[in-house]
Amino acid sequence: MTAHGLESKYDRLIANAKRVAAAKAIVVHPCDETSLRGAVEAAKTGIIKPILVGPAAKINNVAREHTVRYTELSARPFKEFWR
């Protein structure tokens, strides 16, 4: 809800997305706070089941630096997807 009590288009989108099964989503190179936090928060709300693809060390550093907890997710290297 917004400050005026009106539902935003994003609130409606999220509510509709919660009505169906979470979609698998590949999140490539979530090596900044916004990308990583967005994937983690979407997973927590049940909208997506993210597969994080990128350098695990870099993703872990971003998570640690910005206190993003993603213990239920794992980072997978690019080479698994470049066959």
Buried (B, 14 or more C-beta within 10 A) or exposed (E): EEEEEEEEEEEEEBEEBEEEEBEEBEBEBBBEBEBBBBBBEBBEEEBBBBBBBBEEEBBBEBBEEEEBEBEEBEBBEEEEEEE
